[in-house]
């Protein structure tokens, strides 16, 4: 969907903000000023934007993507999009079992893998900060995503906020992407994502698990917020509202979710809006 279509769909279905794919805006040669004026005319605020890079890949690819990031961050700011996020690795690269014969060897892999992630995330945060942007970190809580071929790293928000605390202290624009689906998958309550404070939350993602069994649930099996009957999405939003959260909230059931009965974009947006209304705090905060 083009940026123009996303803006039109969001406005037509009653949303007050819109997320955009900034790299697509740039690649399509769209004028961010014109898009922002259209958003303003329709009363839409900028939401979140997907970090346009795979920062976990090889060094040459990372450097190539990083070179494009300043332009992406600049355009994002012009569109009123100041919040982005990314997940950190849940396991290291595959490691030969015979090399991990001691606790010290495993700890060394953890330390080395964490160190290069912190270094790269710091460089990303620095660029985003130059344009007023914030970076939220999230975990992949789904056990089914783990291959078992690497050393386990971070799969809970508690571990994330402990291990990356120094990064958060070094860069004031580094915080948390609080994801209700991954909180559930990790077996955590809403408070686990708020250990740095509500003010550290930069973006919120909401979805319910289609399969509630944490031992077999897969990341792609999601429902709209609140659809499974669980209360985690509502609890997370309530706690954020109590703490004065003022950032974007994005429903993330994924395109293949069985919550959707058609491929029509407006119908999907309407169902998503209705789901968000059902889990929104009773105070009437906007979404």
N, C-alpha and C positions, 0 to 999 in steps of 0.2 A: 504494500500500500504506500502510495506517495505521501509526502508530508502534507500536501494540500488535502488529500483524501482523509488522512488521519485527523487533521484539524476540523474538517467539515463533519466527520462522523462523531467526533467528541462533542462538538457543539450541538449537533442534532439530537443526541441521546442524553443530554443533560449533565455531562461532565463539566467540571469547573477548571480542569487542567488537562494537558496533553503531553505524553511522552513522545519524543521524536528520535529517529535514527540520524544522527548528525552527519555521519560519513555519507549516507545516501543523499542528503541535502547537498553536500559539497560535490559529490560525484555527478549529480544530476544538473549541476550548475544553477541551482535555485538561489534567489536573492533572499538572504536571511532577513533583511530589513522588511521586505515585502511580506514574508511569511509572518513576521512578528506583528506587523500592522494588521494582518488578517486575524491573528489570534486576539489582539487587543479589541478589534471591532466586534468579535464574537464573545468577548468577556472570558477568554481562556488564559490561564496562567501556564507558564512553562513547568513541566514536571521533571522527570528524570531522563537521562540519555545513556544509552549503552556505551560502555567504554569500547572504542573502536580498535581494539588490538588484542592479540593473544600474547600477553606478556610472559607466558610460561613456556614459550617455544625457544628455539635456538637463538643464540646471541645475535646473529646477523639479521634474522627476521624481527627480533625485538627492536634492534636499533633502527631498522627501516620504519617500523610502525611508530616508534617513539618520535621520529623526525616529523611525522605527520600530525602528531598530537597537538602541538601548539595551534595549528590552524583549526583543528576540530574544536579545541577548547574555546578559541576565539569566537567561532560561529555559534557554539552552544550558548555562550554568554550573550551574544546578540539576540538569540531566540529566547532568552530568559531561562535557560536550562543550566542550573548550577550544581546539580546532584548526579553523580554517577557511582558505579560500584563494580565490584568484582569478587569472585570467590578465591580463596587461597587453597593451595594443594592439600588434599587429604592424605596423600601418601607420596613417598619419594619416587623417583624413577626406579624401574626394576633393578633389584640388587641380587647378585648370586648368593644363595643361602650360605654357602661355605665361607663367605667373607664376613658373616655376621655371627661369629661364634661367641661373642661376648657382649655384655651390656654396653661396654665402652664403644664398641664398633657401631652398634645401633645408635647410640647417643651422638656419635660423630656424624653419621648420615643425617640425623635430625637437625643438628646444629648447622651443617653445611647447607642443607636445603633451605632451612629457614633464613640463613644469612643472605643467599642470593635473591630470595623473594623480597626480603626487607629492602635490599639495595635497589631493586627494580621498582618496587612500589614507592619508595622514597623519591625516585626520579620522576615517576608519574605524578605523584602528589605535588612536587615542586612546580611542574608545568601547569597543572590544574589551578594551583594557588595563584599563579600569576594572572589568571583570568577570573578569579573569584570562585573557582570551582571547589567542590568537596568530593572526597573519595570514601565510599563506604565499603567495608570488608564483610564478607559473609562466608559461611561454611557450607559444605555439602554434607548434609546429615544422613543421607540415604546409604545404608550399608551395602546395598546392591551395586553401588558405583565402585566399590573397592575391589581391586584385582587380587590383592594378596601378594603381588609380586614385588612391592616396594615396602619400605618401612612406614608404618602409620605415623601421620603427622598431626593434623587438626581435623576433628570431625564434630566438635561441639563449640558453641559460642563461649562457654567458660574457658576452654583451652585457647580459643582464638584471642580473646581479650587478655589472657595472661601472657601468651607468647608474643603478641604484637604490641604490648604496652609501650615499649620503648619507641616504636614507630609512631604511635599516637602522641607520645610526648614530644617527639622531634618535629612533627608536622601537625599543626593545629587544625588543618583541614582534613585529616584522616580520622575517620570514625567508623560507624557500623552501618551495614545494610541489614536491617532486621527482617528476616524472612520467616514467616509463620510456618510454611511447609517444612523447612529445614529444622526449625525448632522442634516441631513434632517428631520428625524423623530421628533427631538426635536424642529424643526423650527428655527435652527440656521445656520449662515453662517460660513465659514471656520475659520474666526478670533476668534470665540468663543473658539476653541480648542487650540488657540495659546497664551492665556493670560499670560502664564508663559514664553513665548518666544519660538521660533522655536527650540532653543537648548534643551528645555525640552521635546520635542517630541521624544519618543523612538521607536515607531512603528506606521505604518499607515495601515489602512484597507480601502478598496474601494469596494463599491457595489452601484448599483442604486436600488430604490424601484420598485417593480413590480406593486404595487398599490400606486399611488401618494397621496391618501387621508390620511392625517395624523391622522384622527379620527378613521380609520378602518384598516390601514396597519398593517400587522403582521410581526414579526421579520423574519420568515422563507420565506417570499415572497420577493425574491431579484432577481436582474438581474446583468449581468456583468457591470463593470464600463462604464458609458456613454451610455448605451443601451436605457435608457428611454428618452434620449434627453436632460436631465438636465446637468448643467454645474458645479455642486458642486465638483465632483471628480477632474475635471480639475482645478478649482479655488483653491482647497486645495493643489494640487500638485504644482501649479504655485507659490503660496505663500510660500510653503516649500522650493522650489528651490531657490527663491529669498533670503530666509533666510539662505541658506547653509545647509539644511538638508542632512544628509549622511547615514541615517538608512534604514532599509528594508521597502518595500511597498508590501503589500499582497492583491491581489484581493480576496474578500470573498463573492461570490454569494451564497454559500452553495451548497451542493451536489444535492439537489432536485430542483435547479433552472431550470425554463423552458428555460433558455438560452442554455441549453445543449440538443442536439438531440440524443446523444448516451451515453453509459456508458464507452466508450473507453477512457482510461486515457490520451493518447496522443492527441486525438481529443479535449478533454476538455481543456487540457493545451494549445493547439494551439489557440483555440478560446479565451481563457483567455489572452494569449500573444497579440493577435490582438487587443483585447479590451483595454489593457493597452497602447498600442502604440497610439490608437486613442485619449486617454485623456492625454497623456504625454505632458509636456510643450514643446513648440516649440524649446527650446534651445538644445534639443537632449540629455538631461540627460538620463543615462542608467536606466534600470529596471530589 
